[in-house]
Amino acid sequence: MSEFDDLYAANAKFAETFGNSGLTGRAARGLAVVTCMDSRIDPLGLLGLKPGDAKILRNAGARVTDDVLRTLVLAVVLLGVERVLVMPHTDCGMAKVSDADVHVLAAERGVDTRSLEFHTVPDQEEALKHDLTRIRTFPFLPQGMPVAGAIYDVHTGRLAPTAY
């Protein structure tokens, strides 16, 4: 018995009716979505998308890190992405702690994380503005590519587009 047997069994059942073998890997709707890893978020469902429509990039806090920028370049150059939505959410755990808090919690478990930057979110609006600017000014992405930000409310299911 493995701690993952439930997942392997679920996959076997999923594969019985799998119907996406014809997808190409390109973003059919030309969209990339940067969102949080929070398990309450269903990016395809909340945006009315289906598998194959968009590239979904997830990390803690929906932050535009160097790796997200690298991935967006690949998505644009290789996978048909023409627009980007950055979508953080309400009630985000990354907005409830600081990097220093995470370092202390890790140290309590015997792990020294001081070499890591966690990109916690002390001010969600400011973080989103910063992240949108990072994409818009990144020299390896197309100038003028449509980039938008919207905050997803995990309690109502509604998306609130931002003006910046």
Residue frames as qw, qx, qy, qz and C-alpha x, y, z in Angstrom:
[[0.000, 0.888, 0.459, 0.000, 0.00, 0.00, 0.00],
 [0.414, 0.162, 0.021, 0.896, 1.19, 3.48, -0.84],
 [0.006, -0.533, -0.378, 0.757, 0.10, 6.90, 0.35],
 [0.214, 0.371, -0.334, -0.840, -0.77, 7.58, -3.30],
 [0.154, 0.179, 0.956, 0.177, -2.95, 4.56, -4.11],
 [0.260, 0.678, 0.557, -0.403, -6.12, 6.66, -3.91],
 [0.187, 0.718, -0.228, -0.630, -4.72, 8.95, -6.60],
 [0.019, -0.255, 0.864, 0.434, -3.64, 6.11, -8.87],
 [0.216, 0.395, 0.890, -0.074, -7.09, 4.54, -8.56],
 [0.257, 0.762, 0.283, -0.523, -8.77, 7.85, -9.36],
 [0.103, 0.585, -0.520, -0.614, -6.53, 8.25, -12.39],
 [0.156, 0.030, 0.953, 0.257, -7.42, 4.79, -13.68],
 [0.254, 0.632, 0.693, -0.236, -11.09, 5.73, -13.51],
 [0.146, 0.778, -0.065, -0.608, -10.39, 9.12, -15.18],
 [0.058, -0.403, 0.735, 0.542, -8.48, 7.43, -18.02],
 [0.362, 0.307, 0.880, 0.020, -11.48, 5.19, -18.82],
 [0.312, 0.812, 0.493, -0.020, -13.34, 8.18, -20.29],
 [0.311, -0.559, 0.205, 0.741, -10.36, 10.42, -21.18],
 [0.552, 0.687, 0.457, 0.120, -11.20, 12.50, -24.24],
 [0.006, 0.955, -0.122, -0.270, -8.43, 15.09, -24.53],
 [0.754, -0.162, 0.449, 0.451, -5.90, 13.11, -26.54],
 [0.527, 0.628, 0.368, 0.438, -6.38, 15.43, -29.52],
 [0.152, -0.980, -0.012, 0.130, -5.21, 18.57, -27.73],
 [0.698, 0.582, -0.163, 0.383, -1.96, 20.03, -29.05],
 [0.635, -0.346, -0.251, 0.643, -0.53, 21.76, -25.99],
 [0.156, 0.284, 0.123, 0.938, -1.05, 25.22, -27.50],
 [0.103, 0.384, 0.546, -0.738, -3.30, 27.69, -25.69],
 [0.222, 0.493, 0.748, 0.386, -6.40, 27.56, -27.90],
 [0.055, -0.922, -0.382, -0.027, -7.71, 30.84, -26.47],
 [0.457, 0.608, -0.145, 0.633, -4.27, 32.49, -26.51],
 [0.435, -0.790, 0.069, -0.426, -4.42, 32.97, -22.74],
 [0.541, 0.083, -0.682, 0.485, -2.05, 32.46, -19.82],
 [0.529, -0.747, -0.139, -0.378, -3.38, 32.75, -16.28],
 [0.357, 0.283, -0.662, 0.595, -1.09, 33.34, -13.33],
 [0.631, -0.568, -0.135, -0.511, -2.90, 32.31, -10.17],
 [0.346, -0.564, 0.639, -0.391, -2.35, 30.93, -6.71],
 [0.321, 0.134, -0.937, -0.029, -1.85, 27.31, -5.75],
 [0.423, -0.031, 0.557, -0.714, -4.82, 27.57, -3.37],
 [0.071, 0.118, 0.973, 0.186, -6.95, 24.47, -3.87],
 [0.282, 0.594, 0.573, -0.488, -10.17, 26.51, -3.72],
 [0.266, 0.640, -0.245, -0.678, -9.40, 27.99, -7.14],
 [0.676, 0.292, 0.651, 0.184, -10.64, 26.24, -10.29],
 [0.060, -0.490, 0.267, 0.828, -9.11, 28.52, -12.96],
 [0.007, -0.115, -0.792, -0.599, -10.71, 26.79, -15.92],
 [0.099, -0.593, -0.799, 0.017, -14.17, 26.65, -14.36],
 [0.114, -0.727, -0.340, 0.586, -14.28, 30.20, -13.03],
 [0.012, 0.504, -0.334, -0.796, -13.20, 31.65, -16.39],
 [0.760, 0.463, 0.208, -0.407, -15.48, 29.47, -18.52],
 [0.280, 0.627, -0.682, -0.251, -12.53, 27.64, -20.07],
 [0.988, -0.024, 0.074, -0.133, -11.92, 24.02, -20.91],
 [0.714, -0.378, 0.437, 0.395, -8.74, 21.93, -21.08],
 [0.609, 0.277, 0.447, 0.595, -6.50, 23.19, -23.85],
 [0.125, 0.921, 0.304, 0.207, -7.78, 26.78, -23.75],
 [0.082, -0.933, 0.233, -0.261, -5.11, 28.36, -21.54],
 [0.613, 0.215, -0.583, 0.488, -1.77, 27.92, -19.86],
 [0.579, -0.772, -0.128, -0.230, -2.25, 27.95, -16.09],
 [0.478, 0.374, -0.529, 0.593, 0.75, 29.02, -13.99],
 [0.638, -0.700, -0.221, -0.234, 0.28, 28.49, -10.27],
 [0.507, 0.185, -0.558, 0.630, 2.40, 29.40, -7.27],
 [0.353, -0.573, -0.582, 0.458, 1.95, 30.62, -3.72],
 [0.082, -0.647, -0.193, 0.733, 0.32, 34.04, -3.87],
 [0.569, 0.717, 0.379, 0.139, -0.03, 34.22, -7.69],
 [0.243, -0.821, 0.216, 0.470, 3.28, 36.11, -7.80],
 [0.706, 0.698, -0.089, 0.079, 5.09, 37.00, -11.00],
 [0.653, -0.588, 0.379, 0.289, 8.47, 35.56, -10.13],
 [0.050, 0.607, -0.641, -0.467, 11.47, 35.16, -12.41],
 [0.265, 0.014, 0.951, 0.157, 10.32, 31.61, -13.15],
 [0.415, 0.657, 0.563, -0.282, 6.83, 32.84, -14.10],
 [0.245, 0.806, -0.223, -0.491, 8.41, 35.34, -16.50],
 [0.107, -0.374, 0.857, 0.338, 10.57, 32.58, -18.02],
 [0.343, 0.294, 0.891, -0.035, 7.50, 30.40, -18.42],
 [0.379, 0.767, 0.294, -0.427, 5.51, 33.23, -20.02],
 [0.127, 0.651, -0.542, -0.516, 8.26, 33.74, -22.60],
 [0.152, -0.083, 0.961, 0.217, 8.06, 30.05, -23.49],
 [0.353, 0.525, 0.725, -0.272, 4.26, 30.20, -23.56],
 [0.328, 0.789, -0.011, -0.519, 4.35, 33.15, -25.98],
 [0.102, 0.592, -0.678, -0.424, 7.12, 31.82, -28.22],
 [0.038, 0.145, -0.974, -0.170, 6.08, 28.16, -28.33],
 [0.035, 0.316, 0.931, -0.181, 2.49, 27.75, -27.16],
 [0.013, -0.552, -0.605, -0.573, 0.31, 30.46, -28.66],
 [0.274, -0.689, -0.487, 0.461, -0.12, 32.75, -25.65],
 [0.252, 0.531, 0.262, 0.766, -1.09, 36.28, -26.67],
 [0.323, -0.671, 0.024, -0.667, -2.53, 37.68, -23.41],
 [0.434, 0.003, -0.765, 0.475, -2.00, 37.25, -19.68],
 [0.519, -0.680, -0.166, -0.490, -4.35, 37.46, -16.71],
 [0.278, 0.205, -0.732, 0.588, -2.78, 37.69, -13.25],
 [0.609, -0.472, -0.350, -0.533, -5.37, 36.46, -10.76],
 [0.116, 0.150, -0.779, 0.597, -4.63, 36.51, -7.02],
 [0.469, -0.489, -0.662, -0.321, -7.50, 35.84, -4.63],
 [0.437, -0.657, 0.169, -0.591, -9.13, 36.88, -1.40],
 [0.834, -0.458, 0.232, -0.203, -8.33, 35.12, 1.88],
 [0.764, 0.473, -0.396, 0.189, -4.84, 34.22, 0.61],
 [0.833, -0.479, -0.098, 0.261, -2.47, 32.66, 3.11],
 [0.636, 0.203, 0.009, 0.744, 0.43, 34.56, 1.54],
 [0.046, -0.677, -0.066, -0.731, -1.24, 37.82, 2.65],
 [0.699, -0.666, -0.138, -0.220, -1.44, 36.61, 6.25],
 [0.813, -0.420, 0.095, 0.393, 2.30, 36.07, 6.86],
 [0.158, 0.907, -0.354, -0.166, 5.59, 37.77, 6.12],
 [0.725, 0.433, -0.517, 0.145, 8.74, 36.16, 4.79],
 [0.009, -0.486, 0.681, -0.548, 10.16, 36.53, 8.32],
 [0.747, -0.170, 0.347, -0.541, 7.17, 34.64, 9.74],
 [0.938, 0.256, -0.189, -0.137, 7.77, 31.76, 7.31],
 [0.453, 0.528, -0.625, 0.355, 11.47, 31.64, 8.22],
 [0.332, -0.391, 0.619, -0.595, 10.57, 31.39, 11.92],
 [0.881, 0.006, 0.189, -0.434, 7.99, 28.65, 11.31],
 [0.837, 0.397, -0.375, 0.042, 10.48, 26.68, 9.21],
 [0.179, 0.546, -0.668, 0.473, 13.18, 27.12, 11.85],
 [0.630, -0.292, 0.460, -0.553, 10.78, 25.64, 14.43],
 [0.969, 0.165, 0.069, -0.169, 10.82, 22.52, 12.24],
 [0.709, -0.421, 0.421, 0.378, 14.59, 22.54, 12.10],
 [0.634, 0.464, 0.402, 0.469, 14.88, 23.97, 8.58],
 [0.219, -0.581, 0.053, 0.782, 16.87, 27.11, 7.73],
 [0.482, 0.642, 0.546, 0.238, 15.06, 28.85, 4.87],
 [0.139, -0.814, -0.025, 0.564, 16.82, 32.21, 5.08],
 [0.254, -0.249, 0.600, 0.717, 18.27, 31.75, 1.59],
 [0.142, 0.474, 0.794, 0.352, 14.74, 31.65, 0.14],
 [0.201, 0.094, 0.064, -0.973, 12.48, 34.54, -0.77],
 [0.213, 0.351, 0.902, -0.131, 8.83, 33.56, -0.38],
 [0.069, -0.217, -0.410, -0.883, 7.24, 36.62, -2.02],
 [0.065, -0.546, -0.758, 0.351, 4.61, 37.00, 0.68],
 [0.059, 0.565, 0.452, 0.688, 1.98, 39.65, 0.04],
 [0.178, -0.321, -0.520, 0.771, 1.75, 42.36, 2.72],
 [0.339, 0.520, 0.140, -0.771, -0.41, 44.50, 0.37],
 [0.610, 0.292, 0.721, 0.151, -2.28, 42.57, -2.29],
 [0.408, 0.884, 0.204, -0.104, -3.13, 45.60, -4.43],
 [0.040, -0.866, 0.442, 0.229, 0.48, 46.81, -4.47],
 [0.522, -0.247, 0.787, 0.215, 1.78, 43.31, -5.17],
 [0.613, 0.530, 0.582, 0.069, -0.60, 42.95, -8.11],
 [0.273, 0.949, -0.053, -0.149, 0.38, 46.35, -9.54],
 [0.264, -0.691, 0.631, 0.234, 4.04, 45.39, -9.19],
 [0.587, -0.006, 0.792, 0.169, 3.52, 42.02, -10.86],
 [0.559, 0.735, 0.384, -0.021, 1.55, 43.50, -13.77],
 [0.111, 0.934, -0.287, -0.183, 4.33, 46.03, -14.32],
 [0.466, -0.443, 0.729, 0.234, 6.92, 43.23, -14.31],
 [0.630, 0.339, 0.676, 0.174, 5.11, 41.49, -17.17],
 [0.385, 0.891, 0.233, -0.057, 4.40, 44.67, -19.13],
 [0.052, 0.926, -0.361, -0.100, 8.03, 45.82, -18.97],
 [0.757, -0.282, 0.551, 0.210, 9.80, 42.47, -19.34],
 [0.166, 0.654, -0.456, -0.581, 12.02, 42.87, -22.40],
 [0.066, -0.155, 0.940, 0.296, 11.53, 39.30, -23.64],
 [0.289, 0.527, 0.780, -0.174, 7.74, 39.56, -23.89],
 [0.267, 0.523, 0.492, 0.643, 5.92, 41.39, -26.71],
 [0.025, -0.121, -0.192, 0.974, 5.54, 45.13, -26.15],
 [0.459, 0.021, -0.119, -0.880, 1.84, 45.96, -25.81],
 [0.364, -0.151, -0.911, -0.119, 0.72, 42.40, -25.15],
 [0.542, -0.555, -0.160, -0.611, -2.62, 42.55, -23.29],
 [0.407, -0.007, -0.767, 0.495, -2.01, 42.04, -19.56],
 [0.462, -0.576, -0.141, -0.659, -4.73, 42.36, -16.94],
 [0.130, 0.100, -0.828, 0.537, -5.21, 41.76, -13.25],
 [0.619, -0.402, -0.279, -0.615, -8.29, 40.56, -11.42],
 [0.135, -0.279, 0.803, -0.509, -8.87, 39.38, -7.87],
 [0.559, -0.206, -0.734, -0.326, -10.90, 36.22, -7.42],
 [0.472, -0.404, 0.394, -0.678, -13.18, 36.09, -4.40],
 [0.245, 0.102, -0.964, 0.026, -12.99, 32.57, -2.97],
 [0.197, 0.240, 0.750, -0.584, -16.22, 33.13, -1.01],
 [0.520, 0.534, 0.237, -0.623, -18.46, 34.33, -3.85],
 [0.697, 0.236, 0.597, 0.318, -16.79, 32.91, -6.96],
 [0.345, 0.921, 0.179, -0.008, -16.72, 36.39, -8.51],
 [0.667, 0.072, 0.117, 0.732, -13.79, 37.95, -10.31],
 [0.042, -0.942, -0.170, 0.285, -13.07, 41.67, -9.75],
 [0.666, 0.485, 0.088, 0.560, -11.02, 43.16, -12.62],
 [0.417, -0.611, -0.103, 0.665, -8.55, 45.84, -11.58],
 [0.345, 0.927, 0.118, -0.082, -8.08, 49.21, -13.26],
 [0.126, -0.831, 0.494, 0.223, -4.29, 48.96, -13.34]]
